[in-house]
Amino acid sequence: MNSRHAIHEDLFALSIGILTLSFAIVLLKQAGVLVGGVAGLALLVSQLSGWSFGLLFLGLSAPFYLMAWFRMSRSFTVKSLITVALVSWLAETLGQSLVIQGLTPLMAGAIGGVLCGVGLLVLFRHQSSAGGFNVLALFCQERFGWRAGYLLMGLDALILLATAYFYGVATGLASALCIVLMNLVLGFNHRPGRYIAKPELAAS
């Protein structure tokens, strides 16, 4: 399958993915719900410490770029770096001007989980990611044939344990709903051999 896209297609699709993911993060943060992966870890540390989510998200994602640079394509690494930088900036900017009221944590978890899944799916299909665990999951999918969504779900269990410990069972359940829906979107729609970051890995 030819998964190459024209530059204008990449730009348009990546803009949609970045905007969708940024909006989902704002929604979840304002409802006090956490998502999985490095974004969830950054949200957790941000809420506990008061530090900037954007800086935490960018900093925590940084170590995974070395893996992406040497084990996946250079284009994928550069796109992921730009994506994470823009999501970090846009989530902070939207959070200062956009106030969402009336959503319960469970509703925010459901909507945010689906939006995160859709946003990541768009990024994956245009050879980008939101950094962190996503890079690891995509590499394992392409190298070993493991489903990225299901692998992320397992890694996210650690985020859920920390969430339940610091914020209680109710927040943990809403966060679990978010994580499960996000990874089901990925698991059902992003499969080995499709839209891979480095074609050689699939055949090795």
Secondary structure, 3 states (H helix, E strand, C coil): CCCCCCHHHHHHHHHHHHHHHHHHHHHHHHHCCCCCHHHHHHHHHHHHHCCCHHHHHHHHHHHHHHHHHHHCCHHHHHHHHHHHHHHHHHHHHHHHHCCCCCCCHHHHHHHHHHHHHHHHHHHHHCCCCCCCHHHHHHHHHHHHCCCHHHHHHHHHHHHHHHHHHHHCHHHHHHHHHHHHHHHHHHHHHCCCCCCCCCHHHHHC
